[in-house]
Every structure is written in C-alpha cells, then in structure tokens.
C-alpha cells in the first residue's frame, strides 16, 4: 500500500522525479532525498513558524500509522 502511494507520486511533476530517483536510483540518492526533506522542514519552520512544525508532525503521525498497519498485515512482506 505504501509503495503504491509512493508510485502515485511519480505523476507529480517535480516531486515525482525526486521520489523516483530515491526509490530506484543509487544509494546516495536516498541520503540526498532525506537531506532535502530535512532542509525543507527547517526552511518551512523558519518561514512559517510553529504552524509548519505542527503540520509536519501531524503528517508524520499519519505516515507512521500507515507503516504500522502495513507491518501488522498478514500478507505484508515485513510481517515475517
């Protein structure tokens, strides 16, 4: 399910190129992608303040719930 959501981001013009490179590219691309996410978070908090921090944290809660649900599914490759 999470992979399908990430693959649906391929259709977003600029973000799709970055996500595709992080998923299918070399290992260094993953580190650059994570660095870009951290930098975008820092710049958003610097520009918009505490509201941006709260918005990112609420989004992180949803993402972590999706990861937990994916791990605990019976047919998940991560469930063992």
C-alpha positions in Angstrom: 0.0 0.0 0.0 2.8 2.4 0.9 4.7 1.5 -2.3 1.5 2.2 -4.3 1.2 5.7 -2.7 4.8 6.5 -3.4 4.4 5.3 -7.0 1.4 7.6 -7.4 3.7 10.5 -6.6 5.5 9.8 -9.9 2.8 11.8 -11.7 3.5 15.0 -9.7 5.8 17.0 -12.0 8.8 17.9 -9.8 8.2 15.7 -6.8 7.8 12.6 -9.0 11.3 12.9 -10.4 12.8 13.2 -6.9 10.8 10.3 -5.5 11.6 8.0 -8.4 15.3 8.8 -8.1 15.1 8.0 -4.3 13.3 4.7 -4.8 15.0 3.4 -8.0 18.3 5.2 -8.0 21.6 4.6 -6.3 22.0 4.6 -2.5 23.4 8.1 -2.4 20.1 9.4 -3.9 18.2 8.2 -0.7 20.6 10.2 1.5 20.2 13.3 -0.7 16.4 12.8 -0.6 16.4 12.6 3.2 18.6 15.7 3.4 16.2 17.6 1.1 13.3 16.6 3.4 15.1 17.8 6.5 16.1 21.1 4.8 12.5 21.7 3.5 11.3 21.1 7.1 13.8 23.6 8.6 13.0 26.2 5.9 9.3 25.8 6.5 9.7 26.3 10.2 11.9 29.3 9.7 9.4 30.9 7.3 6.1 29.9 8.9 7.0 29.2 12.5 5.3 26.8 14.8 2.4 26.2 12.5 4.7 24.5 10.0 6.2 22.3 12.8 2.7 21.2 13.9 1.6 20.4 10.3 4.7 18.3 9.7 4.3 16.4 13.0 0.6 15.7 12.3 1.6 14.4 8.8 4.2 12.2 10.4 1.6 10.6 12.7 -0.5 9.6 9.7 2.6 8.2 7.9 3.6 6.2 11.0 0.1 4.7 11.4 0.3 3.6 7.7 3.7 2.0 8.4 2.4 0.2 11.5 -0.7 -1.0 9.6 1.5 -2.3 6.8 3.8 -4.2 9.1 0.9 -5.8 11.0 -0.9 -7.0 7.9 -0.9 -10.8 7.4 0.3 -10.6 3.8 2.9 -7.9 4.4 6.5 -8.8 3.4 7.6 -7.1 6.6 5.4 -9.2 8.9 7.8 -12.2 8.8 
